[in-house]
């Protein structure tokens, strides 16, 4: 049963930046990583500095660098979300056809996406066929979720009205079935395995019973489940 209040009672939920920070800690050295729009792109700001990570943008960049500083923007250098970005040393620029050949060919190690729902079998729904005044918008999410070797999701654990986003079965249109490996929420880090969510980390002050109540799907706890502690970060 999902609680009506979307905020945990005795715990401080993670911010957008803290969720992105936590997801970034799992990016391995030498990985080729695509970051989806919204919270996922923030992960590039928080990856450990000693690791060499190659960020891919689906509009045709491999080797996306930090966001451009004020006064140093190049209006012709943008990522898939139209952010003004820079290039890291050795970056490559190419057309969308080549970019999606990389994606569909299985050359990306990880894609980090946002989502509306993730099901216990790894299904993900991250697009809305009825977006007001916009119509259906899916972008490259289907290709990314299908083609990447691993799919990680960053999203709030619950909607504003308290409804669960981790569900037994998605009710939104599916992006891709059975591909999600790990989910980072404002309450926990969870793996998706064998038809259930497995909590690996939980924010301090949140009980296992409360996390279970906020999850509308089978939920287990890893033997080494630990506290999810993130640094204080500003937007």
Secondary structure, DSSP 8 states (H G I E B T S, - for coil): ---SSSS-SSS----HHHHHHHHHTT--TT-EEEE-TTHHHHGGGTS-TTS--EEEETTTEEEEEEE--TT---TT-B-TT--BEEEEEEEEE--HHHHHHHHHTT--SEEEE--SEEETTS-EE---TT-TTT----TTHHHHHHHSSEEEEE--SB-TTS-BSEESS--S--SBSS-EEEEE-SSEEEEEETTEEEEEEEETT--HHHHHHT-BS-EEEEEEEEEE-------
